[in-house]
Amino acid sequence: MILVTVGMQLGFDRLIAAMDALAPTLGLPVIAQTGKGRYTPQHMDARARIAPAEFERLVQQSCLIVSHAGIGTVLTAARFAKPIILVPRRAALGEHRNDHQLATVSQLSGRPGILVAMDEAVLPARIAEGLAVKDWSTLQSSTARQLHRALAAFIENRPL
């Protein structure tokens, strides 16, 4: 299963529409957390909101995450050793107040388990890359995995 998430504060119709168009070609179920978007997906299981416990369960079950460049989702993907494709929101397209997500992807691009799709045209290639590697956790050092778990626990207010 592929999990698509855009956070719950804003919609991200450009990403949701792109994934909806790709969903029938992927050969896997696609579940999308759509936030406050206006686009209504036709080819994905779409939910505006997903409760935190359910979100974690879906992350664990997924083989790939496609997301806006939200650091909370990046940390959750790392905690569960799931590959993630980041698609940054763009202020010029009215998707956010500023371009901090472009800055985020510029710092995270090339790290193990993190792929970047600067626009929807490269999503099919990035999805193929993400699905090709079966165990992203082997690409990361044990120290890095331990640090990611500790940071995620701290941010999510869980015990270390």
Number of C-alpha atoms within 10 A of each C-alpha: 16 24 23 27 29 28 21 15 11 13 22 27 19 17 24 28 17 16 24 23 15 17 19 14 9 15 9 11 15 22 22 25 23 28 21 16 17 11 15 14 19 12 16 22 15 20 14 15 17 18 7 9 9 10 16 15 10 17 23 17 14 20 20 24 27 27 27 24 25 19 16 13 21 23 20 22 23 24 21 18 23 25 27 31 27 30 26 27 27 18 14 10 9 10 16 16 11 12 14 16 20 17 11 15 23 12 10 17 15 11 10 17 24 21 22 22 21 16 15 15 10 12 22 16 10 20 21 11 13 22 14 9 13 12 14 17 19 12 12 15 11 11 9 12 17 12 14 20 17 17 17 23 16 12 10 12 9 10 8 9
